[in-house]
Every structure is written in structure tokens, then in C-alpha cells.
Amino acid sequence: MRRKGRIVRTSASKIAGQLRRGEGKSDWKRARAMTQAEVERMADLDEGPLPAGWESKAIIGLPPAKEDIHIRLDADVLAWFRKTGRGYQTRINKVLRAFVASRKRGAA
């Protein structure tokens, strides 16, 4: 298993072995016994109900691969994004993606 921060990457065969040996803190027997309605009720309690029409916004598949580049940004723009906390590069990417999407819509 490779660990990057709190994210652990492992294979399906290693997970299957852990399940066979009873390792881990998850109560899989209880989870498998839950009905779909119970799962949805618990998800609503944790995160709140899903907004209407969420299915139309779901993206199935892997996100596009990231590419490591060097980019020069205005200092004040970068400072503003950094001030918003961790994940500022992801937010910059989302702003750029929204710009590209708006241009694609305008060209169509």
C-alpha cells in the first residue's frame, strides 16, 4: 500500500485478503445487511439530501489527467487563491475549466 497524506492506494486483491483475515475497522456484516433505504437515510443525515436533478450533473468515468506545468500568474491573483487555503491550485483549475466551458458554449 502506498500512502499519500490520508489517501491509501491499494489493490483489490489486497483488500480481499484483508477482508478474509478480518482486518480493518469496518463492520462489513452490518453494512451488507443494510437496506438501500437505510443507506440513503444515513447519507442524508451525514451530508444532507441530494439536490433535485443531481443525476444530470454526474460525470461517469475518470477525470482528465493532470499535467505538471510551470505557469506565471500575477502575484495578487495567486495571493488571493492561496489565501483561500488548501486546494487553491484545484480552485484555479476549476476557474480555468469554467472559462473554457463558457467559451465552448459560446462557439457552439
N, C-alpha and C positions, 0 to 999 in steps of 0.2 A: 504494500500500500504506500502510495506517495501522499505526503501531506503538504498542503499549501495553505497556511493560515488555518482556518477551521474547516476547510474543504478537504475531504479524503477521497482519493480516487482509488478504486479497486476493481477487480474483475467479477463477473457473475459467478464464476466457479469458486472464487474465494468466499463470496457471500454465501453461496450454497453450503460450503464447508462449515462456515461459522454457524449457520442455522442448524445443521446436523449435530454440531457439538454443543448447541445450546448457548453459544456465546452471544454477547450483546445485551442491551438493556431493554429491548423492545419486547412487548408481550404479544407475540405473533398469534398465539392461540386465541387471545381475546380479540385481536384485530380481525382475524379471519371470521370470527363468529358474529361480527357486527353487520347489521343490515346497511344497505345503501342509504336509507333514510337516516339512520343513526350517524353515519359518516357525514352526511350533508348537514345535519343539525349541529354536530360538533364543529364543523368547518365554519358554519355561520356564527357560532359563538366565538370562535377564535378570531376570525377575520372580518366578520360581517357578511351579509348576504351579497351574492354577486349582482352587479347591476344588470338591468334588462338589456338584452342584445349583446351580452359579452361574447357569445359564440361567434358573432360576425367579426370580432376583432382578434380572435385567437389565431396564432400563427403556428402551423404544424411544421415541424422539421427543425433542423439546426440553424442557429443564426449564422449570418455570413462570418467567415473567418476574419479575425482582426489582423492587421498588418502593422508591424512596428516601424514607425517612421519618425523623422525629425521634422517638426513644424515650428515656425516662428509666429508667435501671437503677440499682439500688443500687450504690454505689461499690465495695463489697467484691466483689460479683459481677463487675462489669466489670473490676476489677483482676485477679481470678483468670483470666478469659478472656484478657486482654491478656498476662498472664504466660506463657501457653502459646505465645506467638509469633505470627508472621504467620498470617493467616487466621482470627483469633479471631472476626470477625463471621460468617464461614461456619460456624464451630463453634456459635455462638449460634443461628444459623438452624437447624442440624441438631438441636439440643436442642429447639427450639420445634416443629420438624416431627415429631419423635418423640413429643412430648407430644400434639400434635394427632392423630396416627395412633392413639395409645393411647386417646384419647377417642372417636374414631370407631369403633374396635373394640368399646369398651365400650357404645356406643349401639346397635350392630348386634345 
